[in-house]
Amino acid sequence: MAEDKHEKDDAEAAPSGKNPLLVILVLVNTIAVGAVGFFQFQNHKKLNSVTTAADVMKQDLEGGGEHAAAEGGGHGEKKAEGGHGGGHGGAEAKAEVEGVKADGLLYPLEPFTANLAQGDGPRRFIRISLVLKFSKETKKEEVDARKPQISDTIISMLNAKKPEELLKKEGKEYLKEEVKTSINNFLVDGQITDIYYVGFQIN
């Protein structure tokens, strides 16, 4: 009878001995889930930080809009005095348009691929995306009409470049200057003032 009671006590004590192990497993599982969530969050932040053509254009337009708001107020007041001013909304719209003109025309080119000059090793190519920034007097109609000429100029320059030249920071900056000079030579109204790389991959 005493032995049966002793065995019964051991049987009841046994499950309670497993409880700390269960708690540890739950804690380890919780920490693992938290770590996975943290790394996914960091990866999401990194992906969101990649600059796109839209981001560059938005930043430039916002900067130009602030500049225009400072100057555009005077224009709105003059119109109101002359009797041609419209409502407050019309003045804001005009200021926004003037802001874009004051800051210059941003013109994104579609991504394209070009062969690079033969360097050491196998033939390589470049995939590139650009946003061209033109001066405020530039007419978009002319840029649209010359788009094939602009693309041809850039591709011809890339065909003459070796991969090792473009992998250096100085090479990328020199390419910008070459492209600006070449395109400005055939523009009638306005000129390119800056070029933004929004995609640059050599394979």
C-alpha positions as a LaTeX table, in Angstrom:
\begin{tabular}{lrrr}
\hline
Residue & $x$ (\AA) & $y$ (\AA) & $z$ (\AA) \\
\hline
Met1 & 0.00 & 0.00 & 0.00 \\
Ala2 & 2.87 & 2.36 & 0.86 \\
Glu3 & 4.64 & 1.47 & $-2.39$ \\
Asp4 & 1.49 & 2.20 & $-4.42$ \\
Lys5 & 1.18 & 5.57 & $-2.74$ \\
His6 & 4.88 & 6.34 & $-3.45$ \\
Glu7 & 4.49 & 5.45 & $-7.16$ \\
Lys8 & 1.36 & 7.56 & $-7.37$ \\
Asp9 & 3.25 & 10.57 & $-5.92$ \\
Asp10 & 6.09 & 10.07 & $-8.47$ \\
Ala11 & 3.56 & 9.89 & $-11.31$ \\
Glu12 & 1.96 & 13.14 & $-10.19$ \\
Ala13 & 5.33 & 14.85 & $-9.75$ \\
Ala14 & 6.62 & 13.80 & $-13.18$ \\
Pro15 & 4.45 & 16.11 & $-15.31$ \\
Ser16 & 5.28 & 19.11 & $-13.14$ \\
Gly17 & 8.96 & 18.45 & $-13.85$ \\
Lys18 & 8.30 & 18.96 & $-17.59$ \\
Asn19 & 6.78 & 22.43 & $-17.13$ \\
Pro20 & 10.10 & 24.38 & $-17.01$ \\
Leu21 & 11.16 & 22.72 & $-20.28$ \\
Leu22 & 7.88 & 23.76 & $-21.87$ \\
Val23 & 8.35 & 27.36 & $-20.67$ \\
Ile24 & 11.90 & 27.44 & $-22.10$ \\
Leu25 & 10.66 & 26.14 & $-25.48$ \\
Val26 & 7.93 & 28.80 & $-25.58$ \\
Leu27 & 10.48 & 31.53 & $-24.76$ \\
Val28 & 12.93 & 30.32 & $-27.43$ \\
Asn29 & 10.11 & 30.18 & $-29.97$ \\
Thr30 & 8.97 & 33.72 & $-29.07$ \\
Ile31 & 12.52 & 35.08 & $-29.40$ \\
Ala32 & 12.95 & 33.35 & $-32.78$ \\
Val33 & 9.69 & 34.83 & $-34.10$ \\
Gly34 & 10.71 & 38.27 & $-32.85$ \\
Ala35 & 14.12 & 38.00 & $-34.55$ \\
Val36 & 12.54 & 36.98 & $-37.87$ \\
Gly37 & 10.11 & 39.90 & $-37.65$ \\
Phe38 & 12.95 & 42.33 & $-36.87$ \\
Phe39 & 15.02 & 41.22 & $-39.87$ \\
Gln40 & 12.00 & 41.45 & $-42.18$ \\
Phe41 & 11.31 & 44.98 & $-40.92$ \\
Gln42 & 14.95 & 46.01 & $-41.55$ \\
Asn43 & 14.84 & 44.52 & $-45.05$ \\
His44 & 11.58 & 46.38 & $-45.78$ \\
Lys45 & 13.16 & 49.67 & $-44.66$ \\
Lys46 & 16.18 & 49.04 & $-46.88$ \\
Leu47 & 13.98 & 48.34 & $-49.93$ \\
Asn48 & 11.99 & 51.53 & $-49.30$ \\
Ser49 & 15.18 & 53.59 & $-49.16$ \\
Val50 & 16.10 & 52.82 & $-52.80$ \\
Thr51 & 15.92 & 56.01 & $-54.85$ \\
Thr52 & 13.69 & 55.94 & $-57.92$ \\
Ala53 & 13.16 & 58.41 & $-60.73$ \\
Ala54 & 9.85 & 59.40 & $-59.12$ \\
Asp55 & 11.63 & 60.21 & $-55.83$ \\
Val56 & 14.19 & 62.43 & $-57.58$ \\
Met57 & 11.47 & 64.27 & $-59.49$ \\
Lys58 & 9.34 & 64.70 & $-56.36$ \\
Gln59 & 12.24 & 66.15 & $-54.35$ \\
Asp60 & 13.17 & 68.54 & $-57.13$ \\
Leu61 & 9.58 & 69.68 & $-57.68$ \\
Glu62 & 9.03 & 70.21 & $-53.94$ \\
Gly63 & 12.17 & 72.34 & $-53.78$ \\
Gly64 & 11.00 & 74.33 & $-56.80$ \\
Gly65 & 7.49 & 74.68 & $-55.37$ \\
Glu66 & 8.83 & 76.29 & $-52.19$ \\
His67 & 10.96 & 78.68 & $-54.24$ \\
Ala68 & 7.94 & 79.62 & $-56.36$ \\
Ala69 & 5.71 & 80.12 & $-53.36$ \\
Ala70 & 8.09 & 82.86 & $-52.17$ \\
Glu71 & 8.15 & 84.55 & $-55.57$ \\
Gly72 & 4.65 & 83.61 & $-56.77$ \\
Gly73 & 2.86 & 85.61 & $-54.07$ \\
Gly74 & 3.89 & 88.88 & $-55.73$ \\
His75 & 2.54 & 87.76 & $-59.08$ \\
Gly76 & $-0.82$ & 86.86 & $-57.49$ \\
Glu77 & $-1.11$ & 90.28 & $-55.84$ \\
Lys78 & $-0.39$ & 92.10 & $-59.11$ \\
Lys79 & $-3.08$ & 90.12 & $-60.88$ \\
Ala80 & $-5.58$ & 90.89 & $-58.15$ \\
Glu81 & $-4.82$ & 94.62 & $-58.48$ \\
Gly82 & $-5.24$ & 94.45 & $-62.24$ \\
Gly83 & $-8.60$ & 92.75 & $-61.95$ \\
His84 & $-7.43$ & 89.52 & $-63.65$ \\
Gly85 & $-6.60$ & 87.48 & $-60.57$ \\
Gly86 & $-9.20$ & 84.77 & $-59.96$ \\
Gly87 & $-9.56$ & 82.99 & $-56.65$ \\
His88 & $-6.96$ & 81.87 & $-54.15$ \\
Gly89 & $-6.84$ & 78.38 & $-55.76$ \\
Gly90 & $-5.88$ & 79.88 & $-59.15$ \\
Ala91 & $-2.94$ & 81.73 & $-57.57$ \\
Glu92 & $-1.69$ & 78.52 & $-55.96$ \\
Ala93 & $-1.92$ & 76.61 & $-59.25$ \\
Lys94 & $-0.03$ & 79.37 & $-61.06$ \\
Ala95 & 2.65 & 79.43 & $-58.34$ \\
Glu96 & 3.08 & 75.66 & $-58.72$ \\
Val97 & 3.51 & 75.91 & $-62.51$ \\
Glu98 & 5.96 & 78.79 & $-62.11$ \\
Gly99 & 7.85 & 76.74 & $-59.53$ \\
Val100 & 8.42 & 73.96 & $-62.07$ \\
Lys101 & 9.57 & 76.50 & $-64.66$ \\
Ala102 & 11.81 & 78.31 & $-62.18$ \\
Asp103 & 13.54 & 75.11 & $-61.18$ \\
Gly104 & 13.81 & 73.67 & $-64.68$ \\
Leu105 & 12.33 & 70.73 & $-66.58$ \\
Leu106 & 12.89 & 67.19 & $-65.25$ \\
Tyr107 & 12.79 & 64.64 & $-68.06$ \\
Pro108 & 13.06 & 60.91 & $-67.17$ \\
Leu109 & 14.31 & 58.56 & $-69.89$ \\
Glu110 & 13.08 & 54.99 & $-70.02$ \\
Pro111 & 15.69 & 52.41 & $-68.87$ \\
Phe112 & 17.77 & 51.01 & $-71.72$ \\
Thr113 & 20.59 & 48.52 & $-72.25$ \\
Ala114 & 23.78 & 49.09 & $-74.28$ \\
Asn115 & 26.90 & 47.05 & $-75.08$ \\
Leu116 & 30.14 & 48.34 & $-73.61$ \\
Ala117 & 33.48 & 48.42 & $-75.42$ \\
Gln118 & 35.49 & 45.20 & $-75.27$ \\
Gly119 & 37.69 & 45.25 & $-72.18$ \\
Asp120 & 39.61 & 42.51 & $-70.46$ \\
Gly121 & 37.50 & 39.37 & $-70.41$ \\
Pro122 & 34.07 & 38.67 & $-71.91$ \\
Arg123 & 31.85 & 41.30 & $-73.54$ \\
Arg124 & 29.78 & 43.19 & $-70.98$ \\
Phe125 & 26.74 & 45.46 & $-71.16$ \\
Ile126 & 25.16 & 48.22 & $-69.07$ \\
Arg127 & 21.56 & 48.80 & $-68.02$ \\
Ile128 & 20.99 & 52.44 & $-67.17$ \\
Ser129 & 18.16 & 54.78 & $-66.16$ \\
Leu130 & 18.58 & 58.56 & $-66.30$ \\
Val131 & 16.63 & 61.68 & $-65.40$ \\
Leu132 & 17.74 & 64.75 & $-67.37$ \\
Lys133 & 17.32 & 68.18 & $-65.81$ \\
Phe134 & 16.92 & 71.04 & $-68.29$ \\
Ser135 & 17.12 & 74.79 & $-67.70$ \\
Lys136 & 13.86 & 76.72 & $-67.15$ \\
Glu137 & 13.77 & 78.15 & $-70.69$ \\
Thr138 & 13.80 & 74.65 & $-72.22$ \\
Lys139 & 10.68 & 73.71 & $-74.19$ \\
Lys140 & 9.35 & 70.22 & $-73.52$ \\
Glu141 & 8.14 & 69.98 & $-77.11$ \\
Glu142 & 11.72 & 70.24 & $-78.38$ \\
Val143 & 12.96 & 67.63 & $-75.89$ \\
Asp144 & 10.16 & 65.26 & $-76.95$ \\
Ala145 & 11.06 & 65.75 & $-80.61$ \\
Arg146 & 14.76 & 65.15 & $-79.94$ \\
Lys147 & 14.29 & 62.14 & $-77.67$ \\
Pro148 & 15.55 & 59.61 & $-80.28$ \\
Gln149 & 18.61 & 61.82 & $-80.90$ \\
Ile150 & 19.26 & 62.05 & $-77.14$ \\
Ser151 & 19.01 & 58.27 & $-76.70$ \\
Asp152 & 21.27 & 57.65 & $-79.70$ \\
Thr153 & 23.90 & 60.05 & $-78.31$ \\
Ile154 & 23.93 & 58.32 & $-74.91$ \\
Ile155 & 24.08 & 54.80 & $-76.40$ \\
Ser156 & 26.94 & 55.77 & $-78.74$ \\
Met157 & 28.93 & 57.12 & $-75.78$ \\
Leu158 & 28.28 & 53.99 & $-73.73$ \\
Asn159 & 29.39 & 51.77 & $-76.64$ \\
Ala160 & 32.78 & 53.50 & $-76.53$ \\
Lys161 & 33.24 & 53.03 & $-72.76$ \\
Lys162 & 35.06 & 50.09 & $-71.16$ \\
Pro163 & 33.48 & 48.54 & $-68.02$ \\
Glu164 & 36.47 & 49.46 & $-65.83$ \\
Glu165 & 36.03 & 53.15 & $-66.76$ \\
Leu166 & 32.40 & 53.27 & $-65.63$ \\
Leu167 & 32.94 & 51.29 & $-62.44$ \\
Lys168 & 34.90 & 54.22 & $-60.98$ \\
Lys169 & 33.13 & 57.25 & $-59.48$ \\
Glu170 & 35.21 & 59.60 & $-61.64$ \\
Gly171 & 34.16 & 57.66 & $-64.75$ \\
Lys172 & 30.46 & 58.06 & $-63.91$ \\
Glu173 & 30.87 & 61.82 & $-63.34$ \\
Tyr174 & 32.87 & 62.21 & $-66.56$ \\
Leu175 & 30.12 & 60.39 & $-68.49$ \\
Lys176 & 27.57 & 62.91 & $-67.16$ \\
Glu177 & 29.67 & 65.81 & $-68.42$ \\
Glu178 & 30.16 & 64.18 & $-71.83$ \\
Val179 & 26.42 & 63.55 & $-72.22$ \\
Lys180 & 25.55 & 67.11 & $-71.15$ \\
Thr181 & 28.02 & 68.66 & $-73.61$ \\
Ser182 & 26.95 & 66.49 & $-76.55$ \\
Ile183 & 23.20 & 67.02 & $-76.08$ \\
Asn184 & 23.56 & 70.76 & $-75.43$ \\
Asn185 & 25.31 & 71.08 & $-78.79$ \\
Phe186 & 22.10 & 70.33 & $-80.70$ \\
Leu187 & 19.48 & 71.91 & $-78.40$ \\
Val188 & 18.06 & 75.22 & $-79.63$ \\
Asp189 & 16.09 & 76.39 & $-76.57$ \\
Gly190 & 17.62 & 75.76 & $-73.17$ \\
Gln191 & 20.20 & 73.20 & $-72.13$ \\
Ile192 & 20.84 & 70.30 & $-69.75$ \\
Thr193 & 21.96 & 71.53 & $-66.33$ \\
Asp194 & 22.24 & 68.18 & $-64.53$ \\
Ile195 & 21.85 & 64.43 & $-64.97$ \\
Tyr196 & 20.69 & 61.97 & $-62.30$ \\
Tyr197 & 21.50 & 58.25 & $-62.33$ \\
Val198 & 18.48 & 56.39 & $-61.00$ \\
Gly199 & 19.66 & 53.00 & $-62.26$ \\
Phe200 & 23.21 & 51.90 & $-63.14$ \\
Gln201 & 24.06 & 48.22 & $-63.53$ \\
Ile202 & 26.96 & 46.62 & $-65.39$ \\
Asn203 & 26.76 & 42.90 & $-66.25$ \\
\hline
\end{tabular}
